[in-house]
Protein backbone atom coordinates (compact mmCIF):
# COMPACT_ATOMS: atom_id res chain seq x y z
CA UNK A 1 0.00 0.00 0.00
CA UNK A 2 2.99 2.38 -0.32
CA UNK A 3 3.42 4.92 -3.09
CA UNK A 4 6.63 4.74 -5.13
CA UNK A 5 9.28 6.95 -3.51
CA UNK A 6 7.50 6.99 -0.12
CA UNK A 7 9.82 6.46 2.87
CA UNK A 8 9.37 3.09 4.52
CA UNK A 9 10.73 0.93 7.31
CA UNK A 10 11.72 -2.60 6.37
CA UNK A 11 11.86 -5.35 8.99
CA UNK A 12 13.57 -8.59 8.01
CA UNK A 13 13.06 -11.66 10.15
CA UNK A 14 16.38 -13.21 11.26
CA UNK A 15 15.42 -16.64 9.92
CA UNK A 16 14.66 -15.16 6.46
CA UNK A 17 18.34 -14.28 5.93
CA UNK A 18 20.58 -17.02 4.55
CA UNK A 19 24.07 -17.26 3.14
CA UNK A 20 23.80 -17.66 -0.63
CA UNK A 21 25.14 -20.70 -2.44
CA UNK A 22 28.32 -20.20 -4.49
CA UNK A 23 27.55 -18.29 -7.69
CA UNK A 24 24.12 -17.18 -6.44
CA UNK A 25 23.39 -13.45 -6.55
CA UNK A 26 22.41 -11.51 -3.46
CA UNK A 27 23.51 -8.82 -1.01
CA UNK A 28 27.21 -8.48 -0.21
CA UNK A 29 28.05 -8.32 3.47
CA UNK A 30 30.70 -8.91 6.11
CA UNK A 31 30.30 -10.81 9.39
CA UNK A 32 30.77 -8.38 12.28
CA UNK A 33 29.83 -10.44 15.35
CA UNK A 34 28.42 -13.75 16.47
CA UNK A 35 26.31 -14.49 19.52
CA UNK A 36 25.90 -18.06 20.69
CA UNK A 37 22.28 -18.89 21.60
CA UNK A 38 22.46 -22.57 22.46
CA UNK A 39 21.98 -24.64 19.31
CA UNK A 40 21.64 -21.46 17.22
CA UNK A 41 23.93 -18.53 16.51
CA UNK A 42 22.87 -14.94 15.86
CA UNK A 43 25.21 -13.50 13.23
CA UNK A 44 25.49 -9.71 12.83
CA UNK A 45 26.28 -8.77 9.23
CA UNK A 46 27.19 -5.33 7.88
CA UNK A 47 25.57 -4.75 4.48
CA UNK A 48 26.25 -1.71 2.30
CA UNK A 49 23.17 0.49 1.91
CA UNK A 50 21.58 -0.58 5.20
CA UNK A 51 21.55 1.81 8.18
CA UNK A 52 21.97 -1.06 10.62
CA UNK A 53 23.56 -4.49 10.45
CA UNK A 54 21.34 -7.41 9.52
CA UNK A 55 20.86 -10.19 12.07
CA UNK A 56 20.85 -13.73 10.75
CA UNK A 57 19.82 -16.70 12.88
CA UNK A 58 21.40 -20.00 11.87
CA UNK A 59 22.51 -23.35 13.21
CA UNK A 60 25.85 -23.33 14.97
CA UNK A 61 27.47 -25.61 12.38
CA UNK A 62 26.40 -23.29 9.52
CA UNK A 63 27.47 -19.99 11.12
CA UNK A 64 30.05 -18.09 9.02
CA UNK A 65 33.17 -16.95 10.91
CA UNK A 66 33.77 -13.37 12.01
CA UNK A 67 35.30 -10.96 9.41
CA UNK A 68 34.20 -13.18 6.53
CA UNK A 69 32.78 -11.61 3.37
CA UNK A 70 29.65 -13.35 2.14
CA UNK A 71 26.60 -13.04 -0.07
CA UNK A 72 23.13 -13.13 1.47
CA UNK A 73 19.72 -14.06 0.18
CA UNK A 74 16.48 -12.99 1.84
CA UNK A 75 13.23 -14.93 1.72
CA UNK A 76 10.61 -12.31 0.72
CA UNK A 77 8.00 -13.97 2.95
CA UNK A 78 10.13 -12.92 5.95
CA UNK A 79 10.11 -9.20 5.06
CA UNK A 80 7.65 -6.70 6.54
CA UNK A 81 7.34 -3.14 5.18
CA UNK A 82 5.69 -0.25 7.02
CA UNK A 83 5.24 3.44 6.15
CA UNK A 84 7.92 5.53 7.90
CA UNK A 85 5.34 8.06 9.13
MIZA-680656 format. One record per atom (N, C-alpha, C, O): residue number from 0; chain; atom name; x, y, z. Coordinates in steps of 0.1 Angstrom, whole numbers. Example, Ala and Ser with C-alpha at 12.3 -4.5 7.8 and 13.67 -1.06 7.14 Angstrom:
2
[0; A; N; [132; -57; 78]]
[0; A; CA; [123; -45; 78]]
[0; A; C; [132; -33; 78]]
[0; A; O; [142; -33; 85]]
[1; A; N; [128; -22; 71]]
[1; A; CA; [137; -11; 71]]
[1; A; C; [129; 0; 79]]
[1; A; O; [134; 11; 80]]
//
This chain:
85
[0; A; N; [8; -12; 0]]
[0; A; CA; [0; 0; 0]]
[0; A; C; [8; 13; 0]]
[0; A; O; [3; 23; 3]]
[1; A; N; [21; 12; -3]]
[1; A; CA; [30; 24; -3]]
[1; A; C; [31; 29; -17]]
[1; A; O; [30; 22; -27]]
[2; A; N; [32; 42; -18]]
[2; A; CA; [34; 49; -31]]
[2; A; C; [49; 49; -34]]
[2; A; O; [58; 50; -25]]
[3; A; N; [52; 48; -47]]
[3; A; CA; [66; 47; -51]]
[3; A; C; [73; 60; -47]]
[3; A; O; [68; 71; -48]]
[4; A; N; [85; 58; -40]]
[4; A; CA; [93; 70; -35]]
[4; A; C; [90; 73; -21]]
[4; A; O; [97; 81; -15]]
[5; A; N; [79; 67; -15]]
[5; A; CA; [75; 70; -1]]
[5; A; C; [85; 63; 8]]
[5; A; O; [89; 52; 6]]
[6; A; N; [89; 70; 19]]
[6; A; CA; [98; 65; 29]]
[6; A; C; [91; 53; 36]]
[6; A; O; [79; 54; 39]]
[7; A; N; [99; 43; 39]]
[7; A; CA; [94; 31; 45]]
[7; A; C; [104; 25; 55]]
[7; A; O; [116; 28; 54]]
[8; A; N; [99; 17; 64]]
[8; A; CA; [107; 9; 73]]
[8; A; C; [106; -5; 69]]
[8; A; O; [95; -10; 68]]
[9; A; N; [117; -12; 68]]
[9; A; CA; [117; -26; 64]]
[9; A; C; [122; -34; 75]]
[9; A; O; [133; -32; 81]]
[10; A; N; [115; -44; 79]]
[10; A; CA; [119; -53; 90]]
[10; A; C; [121; -67; 84]]
[10; A; O; [112; -72; 77]]
[11; A; N; [132; -73; 86]]
[11; A; CA; [136; -86; 80]]
[11; A; C; [137; -96; 92]]
[11; A; O; [146; -94; 100]]
[12; A; N; [130; -106; 91]]
[12; A; CA; [131; -117; 101]]
[12; A; C; [144; -123; 101]]
[12; A; O; [149; -126; 90]]
[13; A; N; [150; -126; 112]]
[13; A; CA; [164; -132; 113]]
[13; A; C; [164; -145; 105]]
[13; A; O; [175; -148; 99]]
[14; A; N; [154; -153; 106]]
[14; A; CA; [154; -166; 99]]
[14; A; C; [152; -165; 84]]
[14; A; O; [154; -175; 77]]
[15; A; N; [149; -153; 79]]
[15; A; CA; [147; -152; 65]]
[15; A; C; [160; -149; 57]]
[15; A; O; [160; -149; 45]]
[16; A; N; [170; -146; 65]]
[16; A; CA; [183; -143; 59]]
[16; A; C; [192; -155; 59]]
[16; A; O; [193; -162; 69]]
[17; A; N; [197; -158; 47]]
[17; A; CA; [206; -170; 46]]
[17; A; C; [218; -167; 37]]
[17; A; O; [218; -157; 29]]
[18; A; N; [229; -174; 40]]
[18; A; CA; [241; -173; 31]]
[18; A; C; [238; -179; 18]]
[18; A; O; [232; -190; 17]]
[19; A; N; [241; -172; 7]]
[19; A; CA; [238; -177; -6]]
[19; A; C; [248; -188; -10]]
[19; A; O; [259; -189; -5]]
[20; A; N; [243; -197; -19]]
[20; A; CA; [251; -207; -24]]
[20; A; C; [262; -201; -34]]
[20; A; O; [259; -190; -39]]
[21; A; N; [273; -207; -36]]
[21; A; CA; [283; -202; -45]]
[21; A; C; [277; -199; -59]]
[21; A; O; [270; -207; -64]]
[22; A; N; [280; -187; -64]]
[22; A; CA; [275; -183; -77]]
[22; A; C; [262; -177; -77]]
[22; A; O; [257; -171; -87]]
[23; A; N; [255; -178; -65]]
[23; A; CA; [241; -172; -64]]
[23; A; C; [242; -157; -62]]
[23; A; O; [251; -153; -54]]
[24; A; N; [234; -149; -68]]
[24; A; CA; [234; -134; -66]]
[24; A; C; [227; -131; -53]]
[24; A; O; [218; -139; -48]]
[25; A; N; [230; -120; -47]]
[25; A; CA; [224; -115; -35]]
[25; A; C; [231; -103; -29]]
[25; A; O; [237; -95; -37]]
[26; A; N; [229; -100; -17]]
[26; A; CA; [235; -88; -10]]
[26; A; C; [249; -92; -5]]
[26; A; O; [251; -102; 1]]
[27; A; N; [259; -83; -7]]
[27; A; CA; [272; -85; -2]]
[27; A; C; [273; -80; 12]]
[27; A; O; [268; -69; 15]]
[28; A; N; [279; -87; 21]]
[28; A; CA; [281; -83; 35]]
[28; A; C; [293; -89; 41]]
[28; A; O; [301; -96; 35]]
[29; A; N; [295; -85; 53]]
[29; A; CA; [307; -89; 61]]
[29; A; C; [302; -92; 75]]
[29; A; O; [295; -85; 81]]
[30; A; N; [307; -104; 80]]
[30; A; CA; [303; -108; 94]]
[30; A; C; [310; -99; 104]]
[30; A; O; [322; -98; 104]]
[31; A; N; [302; -93; 113]]
[31; A; CA; [308; -84; 123]]
[31; A; C; [309; -91; 136]]
[31; A; O; [319; -89; 143]]
[32; A; N; [299; -98; 140]]
[32; A; CA; [298; -104; 153]]
[32; A; C; [290; -117; 153]]
[32; A; O; [283; -120; 143]]
[33; A; N; [292; -126; 163]]
[33; A; CA; [284; -137; 165]]
[33; A; C; [280; -138; 179]]
[33; A; O; [287; -134; 188]]
[34; A; N; [268; -143; 181]]
[34; A; CA; [263; -145; 195]]
[34; A; C; [257; -159; 196]]
[34; A; O; [247; -162; 190]]
[35; A; N; [263; -167; 205]]
[35; A; CA; [259; -181; 207]]
[35; A; C; [246; -181; 215]]
[35; A; O; [245; -174; 225]]
[36; A; N; [236; -188; 210]]
[36; A; CA; [223; -189; 216]]
[36; A; C; [219; -203; 218]]
[36; A; O; [207; -207; 216]]
[37; A; N; [228; -212; 223]]
[37; A; CA; [225; -226; 225]]
[37; A; C; [228; -233; 212]]
[37; A; O; [239; -234; 208]]
[38; A; N; [217; -239; 206]]
[38; A; CA; [220; -246; 193]]
[38; A; C; [219; -237; 181]]
[38; A; O; [222; -242; 170]]
[39; A; N; [217; -224; 183]]
[39; A; CA; [216; -215; 172]]
[39; A; C; [227; -204; 175]]
[39; A; O; [231; -202; 186]]
[40; A; N; [230; -197; 164]]
[40; A; CA; [239; -185; 165]]
[40; A; C; [233; -173; 158]]
[40; A; O; [228; -175; 147]]
[41; A; N; [233; -162; 165]]
[41; A; CA; [229; -149; 159]]
[41; A; C; [241; -143; 153]]
[41; A; O; [251; -140; 160]]
[42; A; N; [241; -141; 139]]
[42; A; CA; [252; -135; 132]]
[42; A; C; [249; -121; 128]]
[42; A; O; [238; -119; 121]]
[43; A; N; [257; -111; 132]]
[43; A; CA; [255; -97; 128]]
[43; A; C; [263; -94; 116]]
[43; A; O; [275; -97; 115]]
[44; A; N; [256; -89; 105]]
[44; A; CA; [263; -88; 92]]
[44; A; C; [261; -73; 87]]
[44; A; O; [250; -68; 86]]
[45; A; N; [272; -67; 85]]
[45; A; CA; [272; -53; 79]]
[45; A; C; [269; -54; 64]]
[45; A; O; [277; -62; 57]]
[46; A; N; [259; -47; 59]]
[46; A; CA; [256; -48; 45]]
[46; A; C; [255; -33; 40]]
[46; A; O; [248; -25; 45]]
[47; A; N; [262; -31; 29]]
[47; A; CA; [263; -17; 23]]
[47; A; C; [248; -13; 19]]
[47; A; O; [241; -21; 13]]
[48; A; N; [245; 0; 22]]
[48; A; CA; [232; 5; 19]]
[48; A; C; [221; 3; 30]]
[48; A; O; [211; 9; 29]]
[49; A; N; [225; -4; 41]]
[49; A; CA; [216; -6; 52]]
[49; A; C; [221; 3; 64]]
[49; A; O; [233; 3; 66]]
[50; A; N; [212; 9; 70]]
[50; A; CA; [215; 18; 82]]
[50; A; C; [221; 10; 93]]
[50; A; O; [229; 15; 101]]
[51; A; N; [216; -2; 95]]
[51; A; CA; [220; -11; 106]]
[51; A; C; [224; -24; 101]]
[51; A; O; [220; -28; 90]]
[52; A; N; [232; -31; 109]]
[52; A; CA; [236; -45; 105]]
[52; A; C; [223; -54; 104]]
[52; A; O; [214; -52; 111]]
[53; A; N; [224; -64; 96]]
[53; A; CA; [213; -74; 95]]
[53; A; C; [217; -85; 105]]
[53; A; O; [229; -88; 108]]
[54; A; N; [207; -91; 111]]
[54; A; CA; [209; -102; 121]]
[54; A; C; [203; -115; 115]]
[54; A; O; [192; -116; 111]]
[55; A; N; [212; -124; 113]]
[55; A; CA; [209; -137; 107]]
[55; A; C; [209; -148; 119]]
[55; A; O; [218; -147; 127]]
[56; A; N; [199; -156; 119]]
[56; A; CA; [198; -167; 129]]
[56; A; C; [200; -180; 121]]
[56; A; O; [193; -183; 112]]
[57; A; N; [211; -188; 126]]
[57; A; CA; [214; -200; 119]]
[57; A; C; [219; -211; 129]]
[57; A; O; [222; -208; 140]]
[58; A; N; [220; -223; 124]]
[58; A; CA; [225; -234; 132]]
[58; A; C; [240; -231; 135]]
[58; A; O; [247; -225; 127]]
[59; A; N; [245; -236; 146]]
[59; A; CA; [259; -233; 150]]
[59; A; C; [268; -239; 139]]
[59; A; O; [278; -232; 136]]
[60; A; N; [266; -250; 134]]
[60; A; CA; [275; -256; 124]]
[60; A; C; [275; -249; 110]]
[60; A; O; [283; -252; 102]]
[61; A; N; [265; -240; 108]]
[61; A; CA; [264; -233; 95]]
[61; A; C; [268; -218; 97]]
[61; A; O; [269; -211; 87]]
[62; A; N; [271; -214; 109]]
[62; A; CA; [275; -200; 111]]
[62; A; C; [288; -196; 105]]
[62; A; O; [298; -203; 107]]
[63; A; N; [288; -185; 96]]
[63; A; CA; [300; -181; 90]]
[63; A; C; [309; -174; 101]]
[63; A; O; [304; -168; 110]]
[64; A; N; [323; -175; 99]]
[64; A; CA; [332; -170; 109]]
[64; A; C; [332; -154; 108]]
[64; A; O; [329; -148; 98]]
[65; A; N; [336; -148; 119]]
[65; A; CA; [338; -134; 120]]
[65; A; C; [348; -129; 109]]
[65; A; O; [357; -135; 106]]
[66; A; N; [345; -116; 104]]
[66; A; CA; [353; -110; 94]]
[66; A; C; [352; -116; 80]]
[66; A; O; [360; -112; 72]]
[67; A; N; [343; -125; 78]]
[67; A; CA; [342; -132; 65]]
[67; A; C; [333; -124; 56]]
[67; A; O; [322; -119; 61]]
[68; A; N; [337; -122; 44]]
[68; A; CA; [328; -116; 34]]
[68; A; C; [319; -127; 28]]
[68; A; O; [323; -138; 26]]
[69; A; N; [306; -124; 26]]
[69; A; CA; [296; -134; 21]]
[69; A; C; [285; -127; 13]]
[69; A; O; [284; -115; 14]]
[70; A; N; [278; -135; 7]]
[70; A; CA; [266; -130; -1]]
[70; A; C; [254; -136; 6]]
[70; A; O; [253; -148; 10]]
[71; A; N; [244; -127; 8]]
[71; A; CA; [231; -131; 15]]
[71; A; C; [219; -132; 5]]
[71; A; O; [219; -124; -5]]
[72; A; N; [210; -141; 8]]
[72; A; CA; [197; -141; 2]]
[72; A; C; [187; -138; 13]]
[72; A; O; [189; -142; 24]]
[73; A; N; [176; -133; 9]]
[73; A; CA; [165; -130; 18]]
[73; A; C; [152; -136; 13]]
[73; A; O; [148; -133; 2]]
[74; A; N; [145; -144; 21]]
[74; A; CA; [132; -149; 17]]
[74; A; C; [122; -138; 18]]
[74; A; O; [120; -133; 29]]
[75; A; N; [116; -134; 7]]
[75; A; CA; [106; -123; 7]]
[75; A; C; [95; -125; 17]]
[75; A; O; [89; -115; 22]]
[76; A; N; [91; -138; 20]]
[76; A; CA; [80; -140; 29]]
[76; A; C; [84; -136; 44]]
[76; A; O; [75; -135; 52]]
[77; A; N; [97; -133; 46]]
[77; A; CA; [101; -129; 59]]
[77; A; C; [104; -114; 60]]
[77; A; O; [111; -110; 70]]
[78; A; N; [99; -107; 51]]
[78; A; CA; [101; -92; 51]]
[78; A; C; [88; -85; 53]]
[78; A; O; [78; -88; 47]]
[79; A; N; [88; -75; 62]]
[79; A; CA; [76; -67; 65]]
[79; A; C; [80; -53; 62]]
[79; A; O; [91; -48; 65]]
[80; A; N; [71; -45; 56]]
[80; A; CA; [73; -31; 52]]
[80; A; C; [62; -23; 57]]
[80; A; O; [50; -26; 56]]
[81; A; N; [66; -12; 64]]
[81; A; CA; [57; -2; 70]]
[81; A; C; [60; 12; 66]]
[81; A; O; [72; 15; 63]]
[82; A; N; [50; 20; 65]]
[82; A; CA; [52; 34; 62]]
[82; A; C; [61; 41; 73]]
[82; A; O; [59; 37; 84]]
[83; A; N; [70; 49; 69]]
[83; A; CA; [79; 55; 79]]
[83; A; C; [72; 65; 88]]
[83; A; O; [77; 68; 99]]
[84; A; N; [61; 70; 83]]
[84; A; CA; [53; 81; 91]]
[84; A; C; [44; 74; 102]]
[84; A; O; [37; 82; 109]]
//
